[in-house]
Amino acid sequence: MAVAVSSRDPANHSTADPLVEVNGPDCGTFDIRIDRNGVWHYRNSPIDRKEMVCLFAGLLERRADGTFWLVTPFEAGRIEVDDAPFLAVEMFVNGAGREAVVSFRTNVDELVTLDAKHPLKIRHDPETGCPLPYVTVRDGLEARLTRAVYYELVAHGFEEKMDGQATYGVWSNGTFFPMGRPD
């Protein structure tokens, strides 16, 4: 049975579909879940070894249908993700204003710089209306900014005019990322 796995070879990498076909068994669903707080669980027990979580995180992919998979060259299995698979737990800023470069460290120690390929997205909680900020980490995988990191990001933002309207946001790598209206 052919299973789709990510090509780690940049020459074979397609931004439209990061998956290529290789031989290996589809193992169905693994009993692994990432909860809303970024905690990985195996059979409803937290995985306490960060090294193991980081290893699994490196194997994580998201398919076009929105499902999450742990993929190796030899096997692949679906896992459950309650929200985003990662959390942005620390922020770094180099420069200021329009010259700023904003980067985040995730809970699995990946570094991602806010730019056109790794944009900031603000969604809103359907129940409370509160903003839920996310940054793209890689190939459709996102990290939700923790509340503290989001507040730190807001502190670095300022007002810009977009389509004639005042918009609050932050600059990084020459791109303005809107976060909402200043009011």
Number of C-alpha atoms within 10 A of each C-alpha: 7 12 20 21 25 22 16 11 7 7 7 12 14 12 8 8 11 19 21 15 12 17 13 17 15 16 13 12 14 15 13 20 22 20 17 15 15 21 18 25 17 13 10 10 11 14 16 11 9 13 11 13 17 15 11 15 17 14 16 23 25 21 17 12 6 10 12 21 22 21 23 18 16 12 18 23 19 22 19 18 19 11 15 19 27 30 25 29 19 18 19 15 14 12 11 14 14 15 13 17 20 21 21 23 20 22 20 21 16 14 16 21 21 24 20 14 13 19 19 23 16 17 13 11 10 8 6 7 9 11 16 15 20 23 27 22 24 14 18 15 19 24 25 27 25 18 14 13 19 20 11 14 18 14 11 16 19 17 16 17 9 11 7 7 11 15 19 20 21 26 21 23 16 14 16 20 20 19 21 13 12 12 6
